[in-house]
Amino acid sequence: MRKPFIAGNWKMNTNSATAVALASGLVKELDSVDTVDVSVCPPFVYLQSVAAALSASNIALGAQDVFYESNGAFTGEISCEMLKDCSCSYVILGHSERRHIIGETDELINKKVKAAISGGLLPIFCVGELLEERDAGKTMEVVESQIRKGLDGLCKERVQAVTIAYEPVWAIGTGRTATPQQAQEVHAMIRGLLETLFDKNVAQAMRIQYGGSAKPSNTAELMVQPDVDGLLVGGASLKVADFSQMVKTVA
């Protein structure tokens, strides 16, 4: 049985005070929840203060990206060791905003996934199609390609550190959400692909989150799908009431 996993991606939001207030509020609301894995991913500059706010809780800390080298002349980048030093357990990799705004390639993301696992972090590896790709009937082709390239070179033991997050790009921050049936269709394809690439045990063990305008009102209908194991939450993760309600619904 896969334990549900709800992660909040704060993106480029909050300041020092609001980040701590948000984390503290979630600790208060979710202190008794132990049937769901929960993580929040604040901006890099607030990781340490949020870590302190989460220190006595079962809410894990994550980061929004990482570089694939351990140190050196890489201005502006952050290493796995640095994230671990800030008490991070998880790291989001390959988010559509990194792919389509920053220009990250499948090959770069693959390097980051491997580095994160080697560095003791648990990757939340994002995949998903653009609106024009869905309209052209290429959803499965695009997602399969991203997974094959992103997980290339991983053995079945190492890949189990990864959580896959399916995020249809057309549903991120738009208010549009894939229907539960659309989400399940892609999640089932992903699980089948994992069985092909690795084996059935790996496919059944790995968690696949849905992301893309996930909110309190659609949490239950998404999470009841057999291959939806959690949610990667954007805007709703910035509100204590909304995010905690989502976690409690899943719990």
C-alpha positions in Angstrom: 0.0 0.0 0.0 1.5 3.3 -1.1 1.4 6.0 1.6 -0.2 9.2 0.2 2.2 12.1 -0.3 1.1 15.8 -0.4 3.8 18.4 -1.2 3.5 22.1 -1.3 5.5 24.1 -3.9 5.6 27.7 -2.7 7.4 28.8 -5.9 8.7 32.4 -5.8 6.3 33.5 -3.0 6.5 34.5 0.7 9.0 36.6 2.6 10.9 35.7 5.8 8.0 36.4 8.1 5.2 34.9 6.0 7.2 31.8 5.3 7.6 31.1 9.0 4.0 31.9 9.7 2.8 29.6 7.0 5.1 26.7 8.2 4.1 27.3 11.9 0.4 27.3 10.9 0.7 24.0 9.1 2.5 22.5 12.1 -0.3 23.5 14.3 -3.0 22.2 12.0 -1.3 18.9 10.9 0.5 17.9 14.1 -1.7 14.8 14.6 -1.7 13.6 10.9 0.6 10.6 10.4 -1.2 8.6 7.7 0.0 11.1 5.0 3.5 12.2 4.1 3.7 15.9 3.9 6.4 18.2 2.6 6.7 22.0 1.9 9.2 23.5 -0.5 9.9 27.2 0.2 12.3 29.4 -1.7 16.0 28.7 -1.0 16.5 31.8 1.1 13.9 30.8 3.7 14.9 27.1 4.0 16.7 27.5 7.3 14.0 29.6 9.0 11.2 27.2 7.7 13.3 24.2 8.9 13.3 25.7 12.4 9.6 26.2 12.3 9.1 22.6 11.2 11.7 21.0 13.6 9.3 19.5 16.1 6.8 18.3 13.4 6.4 15.4 11.0 6.3 17.8 8.0 9.3 17.4 5.8 11.3 20.2 4.1 11.9 20.2 0.4 13.7 22.5 -2.1 12.5 23.7 -5.5 15.6 22.7 -7.4 19.2 21.6 -7.1 22.4 21.6 -9.2 24.1 18.4 -10.3 27.6 19.2 -9.1 28.6 19.0 -5.4 30.7 22.3 -5.4 32.7 24.6 -7.5 32.4 27.7 -9.7 28.7 27.6 -10.4 27.4 31.0 -9.5 23.9 31.1 -8.3 23.5 27.3 -7.9 22.8 25.2 -4.9 24.2 21.7 -4.2 22.7 18.7 -2.6 25.0 19.1 0.4 23.8 22.6 1.0 20.2 21.4 0.9 20.9 18.6 3.3 22.7 21.1 5.6 19.4 23.1 5.6 17.5 19.9 6.7 15.9 19.2 3.3 14.6 15.7 2.5 13.0 16.3 -0.8 13.7 18.3 -4.0 11.5 19.2 -6.9 13.1 18.6 -10.3 12.0 19.2 -13.8 9.0 21.4 -12.9 7.4 22.8 -16.1 8.4 26.3 -15.1 12.0 25.2 -15.0 11.6 23.4 -18.4 9.6 26.0 -20.3 10.6 29.3 -18.7 14.2 28.6 -17.6 14.9 26.2 -20.5 16.0 23.0 -18.7 16.4 20.0 -20.9 15.6 16.3 -20.2 19.3 15.6 -20.1 20.0 18.3 -17.5 17.1 17.1 -15.4 18.4 13.6 -15.6 21.7 14.8 -14.2 19.9 16.5 -11.3 17.8 13.4 -10.5 20.9 11.2 -10.3 22.8 13.8 -8.2 19.9 14.2 -5.8 19.6 10.5 -5.2 23.4 10.2 -4.8 23.3 13.2 -2.4 20.7 11.6 -0.2 17.7 13.6 -1.3 14.3 12.3 -2.5 13.4 13.8 -6.0 9.9 14.9 -6.9 10.4 14.5 -10.6 7.9 16.4 -12.7 6.5 15.6 -16.1 3.7 16.9 -18.2 2.4 18.1 -21.6 1.7 21.6 -23.0 -1.9 22.4 -24.1 -0.9 22.2 -27.8 0.6 18.7 -27.2 -2.6 17.5 -25.5 -4.8 19.0 -28.3 -2.6 17.2 -30.8 -3.1 13.9 -29.0 0.6 13.7 -27.9 0.1 13.5 -24.1 1.3 10.0 -23.7 4.2 10.4 -26.1 5.5 13.5 -24.4 5.2 12.1 -20.9 6.8 8.8 -21.8 9.7 10.6 -23.4 10.2 12.8 -20.4 10.2 9.8 -18.1 12.5 7.7 -20.2 15.1 10.5 -20.5 14.7 11.8 -16.9 15.2 8.3 -15.3 17.8 7.1 -17.8 20.7 5.3 -16.2 18.9 4.6 -12.9 18.7 1.0 -11.6 15.6 -0.3 -9.9 17.0 0.1 -6.4 17.9 3.8 -6.9 14.8 4.8 -8.8 12.6 4.0 -5.9 13.8 7.2 -4.2 11.9 9.1 -6.9 8.3 10.4 -6.7 6.9 11.2 -10.1 4.6 14.2 -10.3 2.3 14.4 -13.4 1.5 18.1 -14.0 -0.3 18.9 -17.2 1.2 22.3 -18.0 -2.1 23.7 -19.2 -3.6 23.2 -15.8 -0.8 24.8 -13.7 -2.0 28.1 -12.2 -4.8 28.4 -14.8 -7.7 27.2 -12.6 -8.2 24.4 -15.1 -7.7 20.9 -13.8 -7.4 17.6 -15.6 -10.5 15.6 -14.8 -9.9 12.7 -12.4 -10.3 10.4 -15.4 -7.7 12.2 -17.4 -5.3 12.2 -14.5 -5.9 8.5 -13.9 -5.3 7.7 -17.5 -1.9 9.3 -17.5 -0.9 7.9 -14.1 -1.8 4.4 -15.2 0.3 4.8 -18.3 3.2 6.0 -16.1 2.9 3.0 -13.8 2.8 0.7 -16.8 5.9 2.4 -18.2 7.8 2.0 -14.9 7.0 -1.7 -15.0 8.5 -1.9 -18.5 11.6 0.1 -17.5 12.2 -1.6 -14.2 9.8 -4.3 -12.9 6.3 -4.7 -11.4 7.4 -4.4 -7.8 9.1 -1.1 -8.6 6.0 0.2 -10.5 3.7 -0.8 -7.6 6.0 0.8 -5.0 6.6 4.2 -6.6 4.3 7.1 -5.8 2.8 9.2 -8.6 1.5 12.6 -7.6 -0.9 14.8 -9.6 -0.2 18.5 -9.9 -2.0 21.3 -11.7 -4.5 23.5 -9.9 -5.1 20.9 -7.2 -7.2 22.5 -4.4 -9.5 21.5 -1.6 -12.5 21.2 -3.8 -11.0 18.5 -6.1 -8.7 16.7 -3.7 -11.1 13.8 -2.9 -12.1 13.1 -6.5 -8.4 13.1 -7.6 -7.2 11.0 -4.7 -9.8 8.3 -5.1 -8.2 7.3 -8.5 -6.3 4.0 -8.1 -3.0 5.4 -9.5 -3.0 8.9 -8.0 -0.9 8.6 -4.8 -0.7 12.3 -3.9 -0.7 15.9 -4.9 1.9 18.5 -5.8 0.2 21.7 -4.7 1.0 25.2 -5.9 -1.3 28.1 -5.1 -3.3 26.3 -2.4 -0.2 25.4 -0.5 0.3 29.1 0.3 -2.8 29.1 2.6 -2.8 27.3 5.9 -6.5 26.5 5.7 -6.5 25.2 2.1 -3.4 23.1 2.3 -4.2 21.6 5.7 -7.7 20.8 4.5 -6.3 18.9 1.6 -4.0 16.9 3.8 -6.8 16.1 6.2 -9.1 15.1 3.3 -6.5 12.6 2.2 -5.9 11.4 5.8 
